[in-house]
Amino acid sequence: MDHQKLLEWAGVAAAILYSMLIALNIGAEFIGFSLLLISAFLIGLWAYFGRHRGILFLQLFYATAGLIGMLRWF
């Protein structure tokens, strides 16, 4: 598996775990928002290397949401 595929799928997996942790409402919000930040970073790198500018721009907002969520739940 090449590096770009690894970034893409690791980011997707982190995003899936994030959404499930938040949706389950089990008190793991800080971990969930940490996963959102990690996902945004990984998918952002994938988008940068693949020159997917729209997705890269979107990841900046997801990263911001992850940081805000972490600060609010800390």
PDB file of N, CA, C and O in Angstrom:
ATOM      1  N   MET A   1       0.853  -1.176   0.000  1.00  0.00           N
ATOM      2  CA  MET A   1       0.000   0.000   0.000  1.00  0.00           C
ATOM      3  C   MET A   1       0.897   1.237   0.000  1.00  0.00           C
ATOM      4  O   MET A   1       1.818   1.341   0.810  1.00  0.00           O
ATOM      5  N   ASP A   2       0.629   2.165  -0.902  1.00  0.00           N
ATOM      6  CA  ASP A   2       1.459   3.369  -0.956  1.00  0.00           C
ATOM      7  C   ASP A   2       1.070   4.351   0.150  1.00  0.00           C
ATOM      8  O   ASP A   2       0.044   4.192   0.812  1.00  0.00           O
ATOM      9  N   HIS A   3       1.911   5.362   0.331  1.00  0.00           N
ATOM     10  CA  HIS A   3       1.720   6.311   1.425  1.00  0.00           C
ATOM     11  C   HIS A   3       0.414   7.096   1.300  1.00  0.00           C
ATOM     12  O   HIS A   3      -0.244   7.370   2.304  1.00  0.00           O
ATOM     13  N   GLN A   4       0.045   7.450   0.099  1.00  0.00           N
ATOM     14  CA  GLN A   4      -1.183   8.233  -0.067  1.00  0.00           C
ATOM     15  C   GLN A   4      -2.410   7.415   0.303  1.00  0.00           C
ATOM     16  O   GLN A   4      -3.327   7.936   0.939  1.00  0.00           O
ATOM     17  N   LYS A   5      -2.445   6.156  -0.080  1.00  0.00           N
ATOM     18  CA  LYS A   5      -3.569   5.297   0.300  1.00  0.00           C
ATOM     19  C   LYS A   5      -3.625   5.113   1.811  1.00  0.00           C
ATOM     20  O   LYS A   5      -4.705   5.096   2.402  1.00  0.00           O
ATOM     21  N   LEU A   6      -2.451   4.976   2.436  1.00  0.00           N
ATOM     22  CA  LEU A   6      -2.399   4.829   3.886  1.00  0.00           C
ATOM     23  C   LEU A   6      -2.943   6.069   4.588  1.00  0.00           C
ATOM     24  O   LEU A   6      -3.722   5.952   5.534  1.00  0.00           O
ATOM     25  N   LEU A   7      -2.543   7.255   4.133  1.00  0.00           N
ATOM     26  CA  LEU A   7      -3.061   8.498   4.709  1.00  0.00           C
ATOM     27  C   LEU A   7      -4.582   8.586   4.547  1.00  0.00           C
ATOM     28  O   LEU A   7      -5.305   8.934   5.480  1.00  0.00           O
ATOM     29  N   GLU A   8      -5.036   8.265   3.354  1.00  0.00           N
ATOM     30  CA  GLU A   8      -6.469   8.347   3.056  1.00  0.00           C
ATOM     31  C   GLU A   8      -7.271   7.421   3.970  1.00  0.00           C
ATOM     32  O   GLU A   8      -8.225   7.862   4.611  1.00  0.00           O
ATOM     33  N   TRP A   9      -6.894   6.150   4.035  1.00  0.00           N
ATOM     34  CA  TRP A   9      -7.699   5.179   4.769  1.00  0.00           C
ATOM     35  C   TRP A   9      -7.526   5.279   6.274  1.00  0.00           C
ATOM     36  O   TRP A   9      -8.461   4.982   7.017  1.00  0.00           O
ATOM     37  N   ALA A  10      -6.361   5.688   6.741  1.00  0.00           N
ATOM     38  CA  ALA A  10      -6.189   5.925   8.178  1.00  0.00           C
ATOM     39  C   ALA A  10      -7.046   7.120   8.606  1.00  0.00           C
ATOM     40  O   ALA A  10      -7.642   7.105   9.683  1.00  0.00           O
ATOM     41  N   GLY A  11      -7.106   8.144   7.768  1.00  0.00           N
ATOM     42  CA  GLY A  11      -7.963   9.301   8.057  1.00  0.00           C
ATOM     43  C   GLY A  11      -9.432   8.931   8.071  1.00  0.00           C
ATOM     44  O   GLY A  11     -10.190   9.404   8.918  1.00  0.00           O
ATOM     45  N   VAL A  12      -9.829   8.094   7.142  1.00  0.00           N
ATOM     46  CA  VAL A  12     -11.230   7.641   7.082  1.00  0.00           C
ATOM     47  C   VAL A  12     -11.563   6.828   8.331  1.00  0.00           C
ATOM     48  O   VAL A  12     -12.620   7.023   8.930  1.00  0.00           O
ATOM     49  N   ALA A  13     -10.676   5.923   8.728  1.00  0.00           N
ATOM     50  CA  ALA A  13     -10.922   5.098   9.915  1.00  0.00           C
ATOM     51  C   ALA A  13     -11.038   5.963  11.167  1.00  0.00           C
ATOM     52  O   ALA A  13     -11.913   5.731  12.000  1.00  0.00           O
ATOM     53  N   ALA A  14     -10.163   6.956  11.304  1.00  0.00           N
ATOM     54  CA  ALA A  14     -10.228   7.859  12.458  1.00  0.00           C
ATOM     55  C   ALA A  14     -11.529   8.646  12.461  1.00  0.00           C
ATOM     56  O   ALA A  14     -12.109   8.869  13.524  1.00  0.00           O
ATOM     57  N   ALA A  15     -11.995   9.069  11.301  1.00  0.00           N
ATOM     58  CA  ALA A  15     -13.249   9.817  11.207  1.00  0.00           C
ATOM     59  C   ALA A  15     -14.448   8.937  11.579  1.00  0.00           C
ATOM     60  O   ALA A  15     -15.386   9.404  12.225  1.00  0.00           O
ATOM     61  N   ILE A  16     -14.416   7.678  11.174  1.00  0.00           N
ATOM     62  CA  ILE A  16     -15.502   6.764  11.519  1.00  0.00           C
ATOM     63  C   ILE A  16     -15.545   6.544  13.030  1.00  0.00           C
ATOM     64  O   ILE A  16     -16.614   6.595  13.640  1.00  0.00           O
ATOM     65  N   LEU A  17     -14.381   6.301  13.630  1.00  0.00           N
ATOM     66  CA  LEU A  17     -14.336   6.126  15.087  1.00  0.00           C
ATOM     67  C   LEU A  17     -14.801   7.384  15.808  1.00  0.00           C
ATOM     68  O   LEU A  17     -15.542   7.306  16.788  1.00  0.00           O
ATOM     69  N   TYR A  18     -14.361   8.552  15.318  1.00  0.00           N
ATOM     70  CA  TYR A  18     -14.801   9.823  15.909  1.00  0.00           C
ATOM     71  C   TYR A  18     -16.319   9.940  15.893  1.00  0.00           C
ATOM     72  O   TYR A  18     -16.930  10.242  16.918  1.00  0.00           O
ATOM     73  N   SER A  19     -16.926   9.704  14.747  1.00  0.00           N
ATOM     74  CA  SER A  19     -18.374   9.895  14.640  1.00  0.00           C
ATOM     75  C   SER A  19     -19.135   8.911  15.513  1.00  0.00           C
ATOM     76  O   SER A  19     -20.174   9.256  16.076  1.00  0.00           O
ATOM     77  N   MET A  20     -18.629   7.687  15.631  1.00  0.00           N
ATOM     78  CA  MET A  20     -19.302   6.706  16.481  1.00  0.00           C
ATOM     79  C   MET A  20     -19.186   7.065  17.957  1.00  0.00           C
ATOM     80  O   MET A  20     -20.155   6.934  18.705  1.00  0.00           O
ATOM     81  N   LEU A  21     -18.008   7.518  18.383  1.00  0.00           N
ATOM     82  CA  LEU A  21     -17.841   7.903  19.786  1.00  0.00           C
ATOM     83  C   LEU A  21     -18.735   9.079  20.165  1.00  0.00           C
ATOM     84  O   LEU A  21     -19.311   9.095  21.253  1.00  0.00           O
ATOM     85  N   ILE A  22     -18.852  10.040  19.294  1.00  0.00           N
ATOM     86  CA  ILE A  22     -19.707  11.195  19.574  1.00  0.00           C
ATOM     87  C   ILE A  22     -21.175  10.777  19.565  1.00  0.00           C
ATOM     88  O   ILE A  22     -21.938  11.181  20.442  1.00  0.00           O
ATOM     89  N   ALA A  23     -21.575   9.975  18.585  1.00  0.00           N
ATOM     90  CA  ALA A  23     -22.976   9.552  18.466  1.00  0.00           C
ATOM     91  C   ALA A  23     -23.412   8.662  19.624  1.00  0.00           C
ATOM     92  O   ALA A  23     -24.571   8.708  20.036  1.00  0.00           O
ATOM     93  N   LEU A  24     -22.499   7.855  20.151  1.00  0.00           N
ATOM     94  CA  LEU A  24     -22.858   6.966  21.252  1.00  0.00           C
ATOM     95  C   LEU A  24     -23.082   7.708  22.570  1.00  0.00           C
ATOM     96  O   LEU A  24     -23.734   7.184  23.474  1.00  0.00           O
ATOM     97  N   ASN A  25     -22.549   8.915  22.680  1.00  0.00           N
ATOM     98  CA  ASN A  25     -22.735   9.752  23.868  1.00  0.00           C
ATOM     99  C   ASN A  25     -22.380   8.990  25.145  1.00  0.00           C
ATOM    100  O   ASN A  25     -23.177   8.913  26.080  1.00  0.00           O
ATOM    101  N   ILE A  26     -21.164   8.426  25.167  1.00  0.00           N
ATOM    102  CA  ILE A  26     -20.723   7.621  26.305  1.00  0.00           C
ATOM    103  C   ILE A  26     -19.667   8.342  27.151  1.00  0.00           C
ATOM    104  O   ILE A  26     -19.010   7.721  27.987  1.00  0.00           O
ATOM    105  N   GLY A  27     -19.510   9.619  26.938  1.00  0.00           N
ATOM    106  CA  GLY A  27     -18.548  10.389  27.715  1.00  0.00           C
ATOM    107  C   GLY A  27     -17.137  10.358  27.146  1.00  0.00           C
ATOM    108  O   GLY A  27     -16.182  10.697  27.846  1.00  0.00           O
ATOM    109  N   ALA A  28     -16.993   9.959  25.899  1.00  0.00           N
ATOM    110  CA  ALA A  28     -15.670   9.890  25.273  1.00  0.00           C
ATOM    111  C   ALA A  28     -15.492  11.009  24.260  1.00  0.00           C
ATOM    112  O   ALA A  28     -14.841  10.833  23.231  1.00  0.00           O
ATOM    113  N   GLU A  29     -16.078  12.163  24.561  1.00  0.00           N
ATOM    114  CA  GLU A  29     -16.045  13.267  23.609  1.00  0.00           C
ATOM    115  C   GLU A  29     -14.632  13.777  23.349  1.00  0.00           C
ATOM    116  O   GLU A  29     -14.286  14.089  22.209  1.00  0.00           O
ATOM    117  N   PHE A  30     -13.815  13.863  24.396  1.00  0.00           N
ATOM    118  CA  PHE A  30     -12.462  14.373  24.188  1.00  0.00           C
ATOM    119  C   PHE A  30     -11.685  13.451  23.259  1.00  0.00           C
ATOM    120  O   PHE A  30     -10.984  13.925  22.366  1.00  0.00           O
ATOM    121  N   ILE A  31     -11.798  12.152  23.456  1.00  0.00           N
ATOM    122  CA  ILE A  31     -11.136  11.187  22.570  1.00  0.00           C
ATOM    123  C   ILE A  31     -11.698  11.309  21.158  1.00  0.00           C
ATOM    124  O   ILE A  31     -10.954  11.263  20.179  1.00  0.00           O
ATOM    125  N   GLY A  32     -13.014  11.465  21.062  1.00  0.00           N
ATOM    126  CA  GLY A  32     -13.648  11.612  19.750  1.00  0.00           C
ATOM    127  C   GLY A  32     -13.138  12.823  18.999  1.00  0.00           C
ATOM    128  O   GLY A  32     -12.802  12.731  17.819  1.00  0.00           O
ATOM    129  N   PHE A  33     -13.079  13.961  19.678  1.00  0.00           N
ATOM    130  CA  PHE A  33     -12.600  15.170  19.006  1.00  0.00           C
ATOM    131  C   PHE A  33     -11.106  15.090  18.700  1.00  0.00           C
ATOM    132  O   PHE A  33     -10.637  15.693  17.735  1.00  0.00           O
ATOM    133  N   SER A  34     -10.363  14.355  19.510  1.00  0.00           N
ATOM    134  CA  SER A  34      -8.952  14.111  19.191  1.00  0.00           C
ATOM    135  C   SER A  34      -8.838  13.309  17.898  1.00  0.00           C
ATOM    136  O   SER A  34      -7.977  13.584  17.062  1.00  0.00           O
ATOM    137  N   LEU A  35      -9.711  12.320  17.740  1.00  0.00           N
ATOM    138  CA  LEU A  35      -9.722  11.530  16.513  1.00  0.00           C
ATOM    139  C   LEU A  35     -10.120  12.379  15.305  1.00  0.00           C
ATOM    140  O   LEU A  35      -9.612  12.173  14.202  1.00  0.00           O
ATOM    141  N   LEU A  36     -11.029  13.333  15.515  1.00  0.00           N
ATOM    142  CA  LEU A  36     -11.396  14.240  14.435  1.00  0.00           C
ATOM    143  C   LEU A  36     -10.185  15.052  13.991  1.00  0.00           C
ATOM    144  O   LEU A  36      -9.961  15.231  12.794  1.00  0.00           O
ATOM    145  N   LEU A  37      -9.414  15.536  14.939  1.00  0.00           N
ATOM    146  CA  LEU A  37      -8.215  16.314  14.614  1.00  0.00           C
ATOM    147  C   LEU A  37      -7.195  15.447  13.865  1.00  0.00           C
ATOM    148  O   LEU A  37      -6.599  15.891  12.883  1.00  0.00           O
ATOM    149  N   ILE A  38      -7.001  14.229  14.328  1.00  0.00           N
ATOM    150  CA  ILE A  38      -6.081  13.310  13.662  1.00  0.00           C
ATOM    151  C   ILE A  38      -6.561  13.006  12.244  1.00  0.00           C
ATOM    152  O   ILE A  38      -5.774  13.008  11.298  1.00  0.00           O
ATOM    153  N   SER A  39      -7.853  12.747  12.110  1.00  0.00           N
ATOM    154  CA  SER A  39      -8.432  12.469  10.802  1.00  0.00           C
ATOM    155  C   SER A  39      -8.233  13.647   9.851  1.00  0.00           C
ATOM    156  O   SER A  39      -7.848  13.458   8.698  1.00  0.00           O
ATOM    157  N   ALA A  40      -8.494  14.852  10.331  1.00  0.00           N
ATOM    158  CA  ALA A  40      -8.330  16.047   9.500  1.00  0.00           C
ATOM    159  C   ALA A  40      -6.879  16.197   9.055  1.00  0.00           C
ATOM    160  O   ALA A  40      -6.617  16.576   7.913  1.00  0.00           O
ATOM    161  N   PHE A  41      -5.944  15.907   9.940  1.00  0.00           N
ATOM    162  CA  PHE A  41      -4.530  15.996   9.597  1.00  0.00           C
ATOM    163  C   PHE A  41      -4.164  14.967   8.521  1.00  0.00           C
ATOM    164  O   PHE A  41      -3.509  15.300   7.532  1.00  0.00           O
ATOM    165  N   LEU A  42      -4.590  13.723   8.722  1.00  0.00           N
ATOM    166  CA  LEU A  42      -4.244  12.664   7.775  1.00  0.00           C
ATOM    167  C   LEU A  42      -4.874  12.893   6.404  1.00  0.00           C
ATOM    168  O   LEU A  42      -4.205  12.788   5.376  1.00  0.00           O
ATOM    169  N   ILE A  43      -6.158  13.205   6.402  1.00  0.00           N
ATOM    170  CA  ILE A  43      -6.831  13.438   5.122  1.00  0.00           C
ATOM    171  C   ILE A  43      -6.328  14.737   4.488  1.00  0.00           C
ATOM    172  O   ILE A  43      -6.269  14.855   3.264  1.00  0.00           O
ATOM    173  N   GLY A  44      -5.969  15.708   5.326  1.00  0.00           N
ATOM    174  CA  GLY A  44      -5.381  16.940   4.811  1.00  0.00           C
ATOM    175  C   GLY A  44      -4.064  16.678   4.099  1.00  0.00           C
ATOM    176  O   GLY A  44      -3.810  17.248   3.037  1.00  0.00           O
ATOM    177  N   LEU A  45      -3.226  15.825   4.667  1.00  0.00           N
ATOM    178  CA  LEU A  45      -1.976  15.460   3.996  1.00  0.00           C
ATOM    179  C   LEU A  45      -2.244  14.739   2.687  1.00  0.00           C
ATOM    180  O   LEU A  45      -1.612  15.023   1.669  1.00  0.00           O
ATOM    181  N   TRP A  46      -3.186  13.806   2.721  1.00  0.00           N
ATOM    182  CA  TRP A  46      -3.560  13.091   1.499  1.00  0.00           C
ATOM    183  C   TRP A  46      -4.036  14.073   0.426  1.00  0.00           C
ATOM    184  O   TRP A  46      -3.651  13.965  -0.738  1.00  0.00           O
ATOM    185  N   ALA A  47      -4.873  15.028   0.828  1.00  0.00           N
ATOM    186  CA  ALA A  47      -5.396  16.014  -0.115  1.00  0.00           C
ATOM    187  C   ALA A  47      -4.283  16.914  -0.652  1.00  0.00           C
ATOM    188  O   ALA A  47      -4.277  17.261  -1.833  1.00  0.00           O
ATOM    189  N   TYR A  48      -3.357  17.283   0.201  1.00  0.00           N
ATOM    190  CA  TYR A  48      -2.243  18.127  -0.233  1.00  0.00           C
ATOM    191  C   TYR A  48      -1.398  17.416  -1.284  1.00  0.00           C
ATOM    192  O   TYR A  48      -1.103  17.981  -2.337  1.00  0.00           O
ATOM    193  N   PHE A  49      -1.010  16.181  -0.996  1.00  0.00           N
ATOM    194  CA  PHE A  49      -0.175  15.430  -1.935  1.00  0.00           C
ATOM    195  C   PHE A  49      -0.908  15.119  -3.240  1.00  0.00           C
ATOM    196  O   PHE A  49      -0.296  15.067  -4.307  1.00  0.00           O
ATOM    197  N   GLY A  50      -2.215  14.914  -3.146  1.00  0.00           N
ATOM    198  CA  GLY A  50      -3.000  14.616  -4.342  1.00  0.00           C
ATOM    199  C   GLY A  50      -3.561  15.847  -5.026  1.00  0.00           C
ATOM    200  O   GLY A  50      -4.265  15.740  -6.030  1.00  0.00           O
ATOM    201  N   ARG A  51      -3.250  17.019  -4.482  1.00  0.00           N
ATOM    202  CA  ARG A  51      -3.723  18.302  -5.019  1.00  0.00           C
ATOM    203  C   ARG A  51      -5.241  18.384  -5.090  1.00  0.00           C
ATOM    204  O   ARG A  51      -5.812  18.874  -6.064  1.00  0.00           O
ATOM    205  N   HIS A  52      -5.886  17.888  -4.021  1.00  0.00           N
ATOM    206  CA  HIS A  52      -7.344  17.994  -3.885  1.00  0.00           C
ATOM    207  C   HIS A  52      -7.612  19.211  -2.999  1.00  0.00           C
ATOM    208  O   HIS A  52      -7.814  19.078  -1.792  1.00  0.00           O
ATOM    209  N   ARG A  53      -7.611  20.377  -3.601  1.00  0.00           N
ATOM    210  CA  ARG A  53      -7.652  21.621  -2.833  1.00  0.00           C
ATOM    211  C   ARG A  53      -8.949  21.819  -2.059  1.00  0.00           C
ATOM    212  O   ARG A  53      -8.933  22.352  -0.950  1.00  0.00           O
ATOM    213  N   GLY A  54     -10.066  21.399  -2.630  1.00  0.00           N
ATOM    214  CA  GLY A  54     -11.344  21.536  -1.930  1.00  0.00           C
ATOM    215  C   GLY A  54     -11.386  20.695  -0.665  1.00  0.00           C
ATOM    216  O   GLY A  54     -11.853  21.158   0.376  1.00  0.00           O
ATOM    217  N   ILE A  55     -10.903  19.469  -0.748  1.00  0.00           N
ATOM    218  CA  ILE A  55     -10.876  18.588   0.416  1.00  0.00           C
ATOM    219  C   ILE A  55      -9.879  19.117   1.447  1.00  0.00           C
ATOM    220  O   ILE A  55     -10.148  19.054   2.647  1.00  0.00           O
ATOM    221  N   LEU A  56      -8.752  19.628   1.007  1.00  0.00           N
ATOM    222  CA  LEU A  56      -7.772  20.216   1.924  1.00  0.00           C
ATOM    223  C   LEU A  56      -8.384  21.382   2.679  1.00  0.00           C
ATOM    224  O   LEU A  56      -8.217  21.494   3.893  1.00  0.00           O
ATOM    225  N   PHE A  57      -9.088  22.247   1.972  1.00  0.00           N
ATOM    226  CA  PHE A  57      -9.752  23.387   2.604  1.00  0.00           C
ATOM    227  C   PHE A  57     -10.774  22.913   3.634  1.00  0.00           C
ATOM    228  O   PHE A  57     -10.861  23.481   4.723  1.00  0.00           O
ATOM    229  N   LEU A  58     -11.542  21.890   3.305  1.00  0.00           N
ATOM    230  CA  LEU A  58     -12.536  21.338   4.221  1.00  0.00           C
ATOM    231  C   LEU A  58     -11.868  20.785   5.489  1.00  0.00           C
ATOM    232  O   LEU A  58     -12.408  20.923   6.587  1.00  0.00           O
ATOM    233  N   GLN A  59     -10.701  20.164   5.335  1.00  0.00           N
ATOM    234  CA  GLN A  59     -10.016  19.594   6.488  1.00  0.00           C
ATOM    235  C   GLN A  59      -9.549  20.666   7.471  1.00  0.00           C
ATOM    236  O   GLN A  59      -9.430  20.401   8.667  1.00  0.00           O
ATOM    237  N   LEU A  60      -9.288  21.863   6.978  1.00  0.00           N
ATOM    238  CA  LEU A  60      -8.936  22.963   7.887  1.00  0.00           C
ATOM    239  C   LEU A  60     -10.093  23.273   8.825  1.00  0.00           C
ATOM    240  O   LEU A  60      -9.878  23.565  10.002  1.00  0.00           O
ATOM    241  N   PHE A  61     -11.306  23.214   8.319  1.00  0.00           N
ATOM    242  CA  PHE A  61     -12.474  23.460   9.163  1.00  0.00           C
ATOM    243  C   PHE A  61     -12.721  22.301  10.112  1.00  0.00           C
ATOM    244  O   PHE A  61     -13.102  22.522  11.261  1.00  0.00           O
ATOM    245  N   TYR A  62     -12.514  21.069   9.659  1.00  0.00           N
ATOM    246  CA  TYR A  62     -12.654  19.914  10.539  1.00  0.00           C
ATOM    247  C   TYR A  62     -11.615  19.956  11.665  1.00  0.00           C
ATOM    248  O   TYR A  62     -11.923  19.630  12.812  1.00  0.00           O
ATOM    249  N   ALA A  63     -10.396  20.354  11.336  1.00  0.00           N
ATOM    250  CA  ALA A  63      -9.358  20.473  12.359  1.00  0.00           C
ATOM    251  C   ALA A  63      -9.739  21.541  13.381  1.00  0.00           C
ATOM    252  O   ALA A  63      -9.536  21.358  14.582  1.00  0.00           O
ATOM    253  N   THR A  64     -10.287  22.647  12.906  1.00  0.00           N
ATOM    254  CA  THR A  64     -10.741  23.704  13.815  1.00  0.00           C
ATOM    255  C   THR A  64     -11.853  23.189  14.728  1.00  0.00           C
ATOM    256  O   THR A  64     -11.849  23.465  15.927  1.00  0.00           O
ATOM    257  N   ALA A  65     -12.803  22.443  14.166  1.00  0.00           N
ATOM    258  CA  ALA A  65     -13.881  21.868  14.973  1.00  0.00           C
ATOM    259  C   ALA A  65     -13.314  20.895  16.006  1.00  0.00           C
ATOM    260  O   ALA A  65     -13.778  20.861  17.146  1.00  0.00           O
ATOM    261  N   GLY A  66     -12.321  20.110  15.618  1.00  0.00           N
ATOM    262  CA  GLY A  66     -11.686  19.184  16.557  1.00  0.00           C
ATOM    263  C   GLY A  66     -11.027  19.913  17.705  1.00  0.00           C
ATOM    264  O   GLY A  66     -11.158  19.506  18.859  1.00  0.00           O
ATOM    265  N   LEU A  67     -10.319  20.989  17.401  1.00  0.00           N
ATOM    266  CA  LEU A  67      -9.664  21.782  18.460  1.00  0.00           C
ATOM    267  C   LEU A  67     -10.687  22.430  19.390  1.00  0.00           C
ATOM    268  O   LEU A  67     -10.519  22.409  20.609  1.00  0.00           O
ATOM    269  N   ILE A  68     -11.730  22.998  18.827  1.00  0.00           N
ATOM    270  CA  ILE A  68     -12.788  23.612  19.644  1.00  0.00           C
ATOM    271  C   ILE A  68     -13.440  22.565  20.526  1.00  0.00           C
ATOM    272  O   ILE A  68     -13.654  22.809  21.713  1.00  0.00           O
ATOM    273  N   GLY A  69     -13.759  21.410  19.976  1.00  0.00           N
ATOM    274  CA  GLY A  69     -14.365  20.342  20.759  1.00  0.00           C
ATOM    275  C   GLY A  69     -13.472  19.869  21.880  1.00  0.00           C
ATOM    276  O   GLY A  69     -13.948  19.616  22.987  1.00  0.00           O
ATOM    277  N   MET A  70     -12.180  19.746  21.613  1.00  0.00           N
ATOM    278  CA  MET A  70     -11.242  19.318  22.657  1.00  0.00           C
ATOM    279  C   MET A  70     -11.160  20.355  23.761  1.00  0.00           C
ATOM    280  O   MET A  70     -11.136  19.999  24.939  1.00  0.00           O
ATOM    281  N   LEU A  71     -11.118  21.623  23.406  1.00  0.00           N
ATOM    282  CA  LEU A  71     -11.034  22.674  24.427  1.00  0.00           C
ATOM    283  C   LEU A  71     -12.305  22.744  25.263  1.00  0.00           C
ATOM    284  O   LEU A  71     -12.236  22.967  26.472  1.00  0.00           O
ATOM    285  N   ARG A  72     -13.446  22.560  24.646  1.00  0.00           N
ATOM    286  CA  ARG A  72     -14.718  22.634  25.387  1.00  0.00           C
ATOM    287  C   ARG A  72     -14.909  21.446  26.326  1.00  0.00           C
ATOM    288  O   ARG A  72     -15.540  21.587  27.374  1.00  0.00           O
ATOM    289  N   TRP A  73     -14.378  20.285  25.971  1.00  0.00           N
ATOM    290  CA  TRP A  73     -14.607  19.096  26.791  1.00  0.00           C
ATOM    291  C   TRP A  73     -13.479  18.820  27.752  1.00  0.00           C
ATOM    292  O   TRP A  73     -13.571  17.883  28.544  1.00  0.00           O
ATOM    293  N   PHE A  74     -12.413  19.606  27.712  1.00  0.00           N
ATOM    294  CA  PHE A  74     -11.273  19.355  28.586  1.00  0.00           C
ATOM    295  C   PHE A  74     -11.536  19.833  29.968  1.00  0.00           C
ATOM    296  O   PHE A  74     -10.678  19.701  30.841  1.00  0.00           O
TER     297      PHE A  74
END
